[in-house]
Amino acid sequence: MILNFDFNGASTSSLSSAELEALRSAYLESFPADEQRPWEQILSPMAEEFRFVPICDQDEALGFVTLWVLGKVVYVEHLLTLQQSRGRGLGTRVIESILEYCGERTLVLEVEHEGASDMASRRIGFYRRLGLSIQPIDYLQPPYTSEGAAVPLHLMCSKDLPLSDLEQIKADLYRYVYRAEID
């Protein structure tokens, strides 16, 4: 498998309409409604800090990652691999590549609470095996839409950080990613 992705200049231009539709369908099926950014926003450049990165093996779309580069932090908003691409180490290779891309920056992502479901527990275990850890901060993901609900989640990071840094990361996520006021 030869993975192709570019965290700096990624775009949807290399994807066919059928591939985009397959990614959209998988996204809508894979993430709870309150954890979904509207698809139209994902495909349109929202901000200079935002990246939609298709994950491809040569010319075949296998998934995507959306991330935000926010100063000393790289925040992974969504990571999706298509069903037929799972179980082949793809997620591990993508996270390892993102960690390499981060350099000295901290990788941050949100996860459901460990007891929320078997999948949530497996996901947390996956990220732990890659060196991330749950951070000791209360975190509530703001809703993406006016109809959506806030979701209690954990922040996981590639480095253990002091509470003051975690509070700043939380404020930056609320401001840039969710366009929300911090509680």
Secondary structure, DSSP 8 states (H G I E B T S, - for coil): --EE--TTT--STTS-HHHHHHHHHHHHHHS-GGG---HHHHHS---TTEEEEEEEETTEEEEEEEEEEETTEEEEEEEEE-GGGTTSSHHHHHHHHHHHHHTTSEEEEEE--GGG-HHHHHHHHHHHHTT-EE-SS-EEE--SSTT---EEEEEEESS---HHHHHHHHHHIIIIIS-----
